[in-house]
């Protein structure tokens, strides 16, 4: 069996060249930095999304309150209002005709 401990450019018991070990360590360090940045971005995105969900929810509750505050008019109420408008129109017309005859006489 050959002894790897005397191979030039290697260090440690595995017999990997120093350059390869440095490249692997550099790649792992870069991966860790990238993971850290990605996690930070993910956290910020999550916080922003939660803020938007809270805002939509708040506005939805406000809209629901506004809609509940509105009251729909029934057909009968609408007919009564139309009759009242007709009645007031007739009265106005009568007053206008009286005012016109008073001005003439």
Backbone torsions as a table, in degrees:
resi	resn	phi	psi	omega
1	UNK	NA	141.9	-179.4
2	UNK	-86.3	148.5	-179.9
3	UNK	-98.6	117.0	-177.7
4	UNK	-79.7	-11.7	-173.3
5	UNK	-67.6	-19.5	-178.1
6	UNK	-99.5	4.4	-177.2
7	UNK	-70.8	132.1	-178.6
8	UNK	-74.0	145.0	179.2
9	UNK	80.1	11.6	178.3
10	UNK	-120.5	157.2	179.0
11	UNK	-145.9	146.9	177.5
12	UNK	84.5	-179.5	-174.3
13	UNK	-83.5	-12.0	-175.3
14	UNK	-88.2	-19.0	178.7
15	UNK	78.2	21.6	177.0
16	UNK	-81.6	139.7	176.4
17	UNK	-62.5	147.9	-178.8
18	UNK	-58.1	-41.1	-179.1
19	UNK	-61.7	-41.1	178.9
20	UNK	-67.0	-41.5	178.2
21	UNK	-62.6	-41.9	179.3
22	UNK	-65.2	-39.0	179.1
23	UNK	-64.7	-42.5	178.9
24	UNK	-64.8	-45.3	179.5
25	UNK	-63.0	-40.0	177.7
26	UNK	-63.7	-42.3	178.9
27	UNK	-64.3	-41.6	178.5
28	UNK	-64.7	-41.1	179.1
29	UNK	-64.8	-42.2	179.0
30	UNK	-65.0	-39.2	178.3
31	UNK	-62.9	-40.8	179.7
32	UNK	-66.0	-42.3	177.9
33	UNK	-63.0	-44.1	179.6
34	UNK	-63.2	-41.3	177.6
35	UNK	-61.5	-41.1	179.2
36	UNK	-63.2	-43.1	178.6
37	UNK	-66.7	-41.2	179.6
38	UNK	-63.5	-39.6	178.8
39	UNK	-65.0	-41.7	178.6
40	UNK	-62.3	-45.2	178.5
41	UNK	-63.4	-40.7	178.5
42	UNK	-62.8	-43.0	179.2
43	UNK	-63.6	-43.6	179.6
44	UNK	-65.0	-40.5	178.9
45	UNK	-64.1	-42.4	178.9
46	UNK	-62.1	-43.8	179.5
47	UNK	-63.4	-42.1	179.7
48	UNK	-65.5	-43.2	179.0
49	UNK	-62.3	-41.2	179.3
50	UNK	-64.8	-38.5	176.8
51	UNK	-61.8	-41.2	178.8
52	UNK	-66.6	-41.2	178.0
53	UNK	-61.8	-42.8	178.7
54	UNK	-62.3	-41.5	179.7
55	UNK	-64.7	-44.7	178.6
56	UNK	-62.5	-41.8	179.6
57	UNK	-63.2	-44.1	-179.9
58	UNK	-62.1	-44.0	-179.7
59	UNK	-68.6	-34.5	177.6
60	UNK	-63.9	-41.1	178.2
61	UNK	-64.2	-41.6	178.1
62	UNK	-63.0	-42.6	179.5
63	UNK	-65.4	-40.0	178.8
64	UNK	-61.2	-41.5	178.4
65	UNK	-63.7	-39.0	178.4
66	UNK	-65.5	-44.9	-179.4
67	UNK	-64.5	-40.5	179.1
68	UNK	-66.1	-27.2	179.0
69	UNK	-74.9	-18.9	178.1
70	UNK	-80.0	144.1	179.1
71	UNK	-121.4	127.4	178.3
72	UNK	-77.7	145.6	179.8
73	UNK	-90.5	135.0	177.7
74	UNK	-79.2	165.7	177.6
75	UNK	-60.2	-41.4	-178.7
76	UNK	-63.8	-42.0	178.7
77	UNK	-64.9	-39.6	178.6
78	UNK	-64.7	-43.3	177.4
79	UNK	-61.9	-40.5	178.8
80	UNK	-64.2	-40.6	178.1
81	UNK	-65.3	-41.8	177.7
82	UNK	-61.4	-41.7	179.3
83	UNK	-64.2	-40.2	179.7
84	UNK	-66.2	-40.5	177.6
85	UNK	-63.6	-42.5	177.7
86	UNK	-61.2	-43.6	179.4
87	UNK	-61.6	-45.3	179.9
88	UNK	-67.1	-35.4	177.0
89	UNK	-63.0	-42.6	178.5
90	UNK	-63.2	-44.3	179.3
91	UNK	-62.1	-42.9	178.8
92	UNK	-62.7	-43.6	178.9
93	UNK	-61.0	-42.9	177.7
94	UNK	-61.9	-44.4	-180.0
95	UNK	-64.4	-39.6	179.3
96	UNK	-65.8	-39.8	179.6
97	UNK	-68.6	-37.8	177.5
98	UNK	-65.4	-41.3	-179.1
99	UNK	-67.4	-32.9	178.0
100	UNK	-71.0	-37.5	-179.6
101	UNK	-75.6	-30.4	176.1
102	UNK	-67.3	-36.0	-178.8
103	UNK	-71.5	-30.4	-179.4
104	UNK	-78.2	-33.9	-171.6
105	UNK	-97.2	NA	NA
